[in-house]
Amino acid sequence: MQHTMKLAVLATAAALSMGVQAQGVYKIGIAAGLTGYAATVDRAWTDGVRTAVEVVNARGGVNGRKLEVVVEDNRSEPQEAVTVYRKMMSSDKVDAFLSGCVSAGNLAAAGMVVKAQIPMVLCSILPQNADHVKWAFSTLPPARFEVEKRFEYLRDKTQIRRVGVLHDPSPYANLQKGVAEKVASDFGLTLAGVDQYKTDDADLSVQIGKMNAAGAGALLKIGLGGTTLTAAKNIKQLGLSMPMLTSIEDLAVFRPVSEVLGSQFFFVAAPSQIHEALPDGPLKKAITDFVAAWRTKHGDRDPNWAGRGWDAVMITVAAIQKANSFEGPKVRDAIETISGFQGTTGVYNFSASNHQGITENPFKLATIRAGKVEIVH
C-alpha cells in the first residue's frame, strides 16, 4: 500500500513537473541596433519578430509553450553586442537568438553563444569560424545576389561599362565589395574605383568625385543608413548624371533619396517591397499572410526587414515542432533539416552544409516614381 502511494506521489509530481514545463515560456533573445547606423532595419526586424510571436502565441504557442521576446540595444556596435549577448544568456536565460543585422556584433558574440549551445537565426551574415557556423543560420540571401542584380541591370539596360563602388566597413558590405571586384568582368564591366567610408561620414563628395574623374558612369553604394542620402546629395551638388544603385534598405531611407536623385536612383528590392506586383503563388501568399498581421500594428511601414524577422520566428517554431523539443542542440539539428520552407523573402533550404537558407536570387531592381515603387529589372 505504502509502495503504491509512493508511486502515486511520484506520478503526480512528474505530471506537475510536465505541466510546469508545458506552461513555461521559450525565450527569444534579440541583439539589435536600435540606435546607430542599423537602427532603421533592426527596429523593423525586431518588430517583425514581435509580430510573429504575437501570432504564434494567439494560436496557443508551440508545443505547450508561449514565446517571449527579450530585446537589447547593441547600438550598432560589436563591443556593445558582446555585452548584451552576455546579459541575455546569464540574466534572461534565453533559449534562442534571433538577432538583427549588425553582422560584426553577431560574429563577435558567436563564440560564447556556441559554448552555451544556443541556436541563432540571424538577420546578418554567418560567422567565418566553422564551429560558430554550426550554431548559426541566416535569413539573409548571399551577398552576391544584391551585386549581380545591379550588374545585370547595367549590362542589359544601359551603355555604362565603368562603375565605382562605395561601401561602408561592415562585414556584409565588404562581402558585397569583394563580389563586385570578382564578378564585374563577367558582366562586361570595369571598376573605375573602390572606396570605403565611415558610417557617420557627413560628406562623400571627395570619393564620388574621384570615381567620376576615373570614368565611372554609375555608382554602386553599399551600406545602410543615412549615408545613402548623403551620397545622393553629393551627386546632385557635383552636377553629375551618374545613376546610384544602392543595396537593399528600408523604404523610409529610400524615399528622400528618390526626391533628390529622381530617375538617377535605383535600389535592390526584396519581394515584400514589391509584393503587389508579384504573380499569384506561394511567395505572394506568404507575404500577404505576414503583411496582414504587420499592417494591423504598423500600417504602411516597409515590411522587408520585418518579414525576415517573421521568417526567423516561423523557422524556429517549425524546428521546435519537428524536433518535438525545446533543447538547443535538438532545435539546432532540426533547423538543418528544414528545406522547401516558403518565407517572405523566398524559399529556405537549410542543410548540414548550408546555413544560409535562401539559395535562389529573390531580388529585383526598383526605383521610386511619383512616390510608388516600380520594378525596372
Buried (B, 14 or more C-beta within 10 A) or exposed (E): EEEEEEEEEEEEEEEEEEEEEEEBBBBBBBBBBBBBBBBBBBBBBBBBBBBBBBBBBEEEBBBBBBBBBBBBBBBBBBEBBBBBBBBBBEEBEBBBBBBBBBBBBBBBBBEBBBEBEBBBBBBBBBBEEEEBBBBBBBBBBBBBBBBBBBBBBBBEEEEBBBBBBBBBEBBBBBBBBBBBEEBBEEBEBEBBBBBBBEBEBEBBBEBBBBBBEEEBBBBBBBBBBBBBBBBBBBBEEEEBEBBBBBBBBBBEBBBBBBEBBEEBBBBBBBBBBBBEBBEEEEBBEBBBBBBEBBEEEBEEBBBBBBBBBBBBBBBBBBBBEBBEBBEBEBBBBBBBEBEEBBBBBBBBBBEEEBBBBBBEBBBBBBBBEEEEBEEEB
